[in-house]
Amino acid sequence: MTTISSKTNHQFDLKSSEFLSSIAILLTVFLIIKIILGWRHRPPGPWGIPLFGHLPFLGSRPLNKFKEYQEKYGDVFLLRFGSWPTVIINGLDTVKSTLTNDSDSFAARPPLFSIKSLNDMKGLTFSNFDERYLLHRKISSSVIREIGSTNNSELEEIMQDESSLLVSSFMEHKGEPFNPRDLIYTATGSIIYQFCYGKGNNIRDDPAFLKVMKDQALILEFLSAGSYFDNLPWLKYIFPGRFKRFLNFIDNFRKARNENGAEMIKTFHPGHSRHAMDGLLNACLKYTITETPNKVGLTKSQLVDTLQDFFAAGFETTATTLRWIFLYLAEYQDTQIKIQKEIDEKIGRNKIISVKDRRNLPYTEAVILEIMRIAPVVPLGLPHLTTTDVIVNNNKIERETVVFFNIFSAMHDDYWGNPSEFQPDRFLDEDGNLIKEKVDNVLAFSAGRRVCIGKMIAQAELFYLVTTLLQNCKIYKPKNEKYDLEGEQGSSYSPKGYKICVEAR
């Protein structure tokens, strides 16, 4: 009986083992199929190398490399920037539809080491996508609408004054060749500084203004240094000296930011908004925001720090765009003459230009749009982070994936017909009016939840500075000068150094 029982148990053990083996095989097959299907729906892309990913292959012209990848893999492909798996989204239709229709899915920012070190991802431009951010953006947008409105005569006066000063500074060269870069930076920096802190007398000699301008150079150096440690964090062990200098950038920037804000708070009078700083402080009173985080985690310091976001939106990118504009105007004399003719006919040679004149200068607007299209200053925009799994063109992009929207590819898409050629008329219909669809497809300020908050200010700056200069001056290339209209590729797309000549009309 014992023998029969043992035999029965042995048979049962064999059947159990076979059953468990079958289950294991089925589970393995299931997992393999799931992995294969998962990979099938993940964006395609080239192979990288350990630790560095694809960074060594991008070279000095990453936009050209992205174009090669787009032609091979389609509008959505996967790369690795050091430690970050990164999806690049290309093409006008794909970029715009994704930013517009799936905006919330891409509304976060990656927790970069440099930004976390600076403000713990509690700023406006770089932050998580949550209730704190939504309130922060709501307040910031309302301040821009209040202070940056076309009804704000003081801001308009600031822009008019700075435009006239730019004309004067250009004319001081008396037709001799000069690089306009520094003069452009001073003009744009002065406008946004006064937007933030109020109109001043002889602002260009104001020590506080000069200090802020110096701090901007520090910020650019900080961002450049930070990019190494954001993508390759292990470099801090290999280059401890450089990493220490990077930490010093953070410390110096914090001190400079806090000193300037503290000084302006002393002159604040509740209920009266002289400038953006006052607008933010009034918002603190309205929403009962103090240094103690409110129910969504927003603090007074975080709101005051929004001035840095305003500065970033209205200074560096605007100045670089103006450098492109003056380069193209000097290169294309016929375009410049057409703008001047439009200004003479619609406004006049002696009238002070107003922002309300924009609607009467469609060709001028078309030229500015065309230059922003052909030379987008922030070619990849700022990095996004997905808030959920999302499908783009049948490619699954997983939650918490870094995503760049290739604005440059969208602005050089086949949609534009001949995207590499400079043709402002592409934005105008037969009657000379702006074509709304094409205007809306210029994504220089991005789109969706993270559209540039300073778009309105930047557009006004560009309009005033360009029209005032051309109302009074003519710009041309120095004799025997040959311009290179292909920009330098990096975190921004900027023109190579050049010189212009300026004379009175």
Secondary structure as the mmCIF struct_conf table of DSSP 4:
data_model
#
loop_
_struct_conf.conf_type_id
_struct_conf.id
_struct_conf.beg_label_comp_id
_struct_conf.beg_label_asym_id
_struct_conf.beg_label_seq_id
_struct_conf.end_label_comp_id
_struct_conf.end_label_asym_id
_struct_conf.end_label_seq_id
HELX_RH_AL_P HELX_RH_AL_P1 THR A 2 HIS A 41
BEND BEND1 ARG A 42 ARG A 42
HELX_LH_PP_P HELX_LH_PP_P1 PRO A 43 PRO A 44
STRN STRN1 ILE A 49 ILE A 49
TURN_TY1_P TURN_TY1_P1 PRO A 50 PHE A 52
STRN STRN2 GLY A 53 GLY A 53
TURN_TY1_P TURN_TY1_P2 HIS A 54 HIS A 54
HELX_RH_AL_P HELX_RH_AL_P2 LEU A 55 LEU A 58
TURN_TY1_P TURN_TY1_P3 GLY A 59 SER A 60
HELX_RH_AL_P HELX_RH_AL_P3 PRO A 62 TYR A 73
BEND BEND2 ASP A 75 ASP A 75
STRN STRN3 VAL A 76 PHE A 81
TURN_TY1_P TURN_TY1_P4 GLY A 82 SER A 83
STRN STRN4 TRP A 84 ILE A 89
BEND BEND3 GLY A 91 GLY A 91
HELX_RH_AL_P HELX_RH_AL_P4 LEU A 92 ASN A 101
BEND BEND4 ASP A 102 ASP A 102
HELX_RH_3T_P HELX_RH_3T_P1 SER A 103 PHE A 106
STRN STRN5 ALA A 108 ALA A 108
HELX_RH_AL_P HELX_RH_AL_P5 PHE A 113 ASN A 119
TURN_TY1_P TURN_TY1_P5 ASP A 120 MET A 121
STRN STRN6 LYS A 122 LYS A 122
BEND BEND5 GLY A 123 PHE A 126
STRN STRN7 SER A 127 SER A 127
BEND BEND6 PHE A 129 ASP A 130
HELX_RH_AL_P HELX_RH_AL_P6 GLU A 131 ILE A 147
BEND BEND7 GLY A 148 SER A 149
TURN_TY1_P TURN_TY1_P6 THR A 150 ASN A 151
HELX_RH_AL_P HELX_RH_AL_P7 SER A 153 MET A 171
TURN_TY1_P TURN_TY1_P7 GLU A 172 GLY A 175
STRN STRN8 PHE A 178 PHE A 178
HELX_RH_AL_P HELX_RH_AL_P8 ARG A 181 TYR A 197
TURN_TY1_P TURN_TY1_P8 ASN A 201 ASN A 202
HELX_RH_3T_P HELX_RH_3T_P2 ILE A 203 ASP A 205
HELX_RH_AL_P HELX_RH_AL_P9 PRO A 207 ASN A 231
TURN_TY1_P TURN_TY1_P9 PRO A 233 TRP A 234
HELX_RH_AL_P HELX_RH_AL_P10 LEU A 235 ILE A 238
HELX_RH_AL_P HELX_RH_AL_P11 PRO A 240 ILE A 265
TURN_TY1_P TURN_TY1_P10 LYS A 266 THR A 267
TURN_TY1_P TURN_TY1_P11 PRO A 270 GLY A 271
BEND BEND8 ARG A 274 HIS A 275
HELX_RH_AL_P HELX_RH_AL_P12 ALA A 276 LYS A 286
TURN_TY1_P TURN_TY1_P12 TYR A 287 THR A 288
BEND BEND9 GLU A 291 THR A 292
TURN_TY1_P TURN_TY1_P13 LYS A 295 VAL A 296
BEND BEND10 GLY A 297 GLY A 297
HELX_RH_AL_P HELX_RH_AL_P13 LYS A 300 VAL A 304
TURN_TY1_P TURN_TY1_P14 ASP A 305 ASP A 305
HELX_RH_AL_P HELX_RH_AL_P14 THR A 306 GLY A 314
TURN_TY1_P TURN_TY1_P15 PHE A 315 PHE A 315
HELX_RH_AL_P HELX_RH_AL_P15 GLU A 316 GLU A 331
HELX_RH_AL_P HELX_RH_AL_P16 GLN A 333 LYS A 346
TURN_TY1_P TURN_TY1_P16 ILE A 347 ILE A 347
BEND BEND11 ARG A 349 LYS A 351
HELX_LH_PP_P HELX_LH_PP_P2 ILE A 352 ILE A 353
HELX_RH_3T_P HELX_RH_3T_P3 VAL A 355 ASN A 360
HELX_RH_AL_P HELX_RH_AL_P17 PRO A 362 ILE A 374
BEND BEND12 ALA A 375 ALA A 375
BEND BEND13 VAL A 377 VAL A 378
TURN_TY1_P TURN_TY1_P17 PRO A 379 LEU A 380
BEND BEND14 LEU A 382 LEU A 382
STRN STRN9 HIS A 384 LEU A 385
BEND BEND15 THR A 387 THR A 388
STRN STRN10 VAL A 390 VAL A 392
TURN_TY1_P TURN_TY1_P18 ASN A 393 ASN A 394
STRN STRN11 ASN A 395 ILE A 397
TURN_TY1_P TURN_TY1_P19 ARG A 399 GLU A 400
STRN STRN12 VAL A 402 PHE A 405
HELX_RH_AL_P HELX_RH_AL_P18 ILE A 407 MET A 411
TURN_TY1_P TURN_TY1_P20 HIS A 412 HIS A 412
BEND BEND16 ASP A 413 ASP A 413
HELX_RH_3T_P HELX_RH_3T_P4 ASP A 414 TRP A 416
BEND BEND17 GLY A 417 ASN A 418
TURN_TY1_P TURN_TY1_P21 PRO A 419 SER A 420
BEND BEND18 GLU A 421 GLU A 421
HELX_RH_3T_P HELX_RH_3T_P5 PRO A 424 PHE A 427
STRN STRN13 LEU A 428 LEU A 428
TURN_TY1_P TURN_TY1_P22 GLU A 430 ASP A 431
BEND BEND19 GLY A 432 GLY A 432
STRN STRN14 LEU A 434 LEU A 434
HELX_RH_AL_P HELX_RH_AL_P19 LYS A 436 ASP A 440
TURN_TY1_P TURN_TY1_P23 ASN A 441 ASN A 441
TURN_TY1_P TURN_TY1_P24 ALA A 444 PHE A 445
HELX_RH_3T_P HELX_RH_3T_P6 GLY A 448 ARG A 450
TURN_TY1_P TURN_TY1_P25 ILE A 453 GLY A 454
HELX_RH_AL_P HELX_RH_AL_P20 LYS A 455 ASN A 472
STRN STRN15 CYS A 473 TYR A 476
HELX_LH_PP_P HELX_LH_PP_P3 LYS A 477 PRO A 478
TURN_TY1_P TURN_TY1_P26 LYS A 479 ASN A 480
BEND BEND20 GLU A 486 GLU A 486
HELX_LH_PP_P HELX_LH_PP_P4 GLY A 487 GLY A 487
STRN STRN16 GLU A 488 GLN A 489
BEND BEND21 GLY A 490 SER A 492
STRN STRN17 TYR A 493 SER A 494
HELX_LH_PP_P HELX_LH_PP_P5 PRO A 495 GLY A 497
STRN STRN18 ILE A 500 ILE A 500
STRN STRN19 CYS A 501 ALA A 504
#
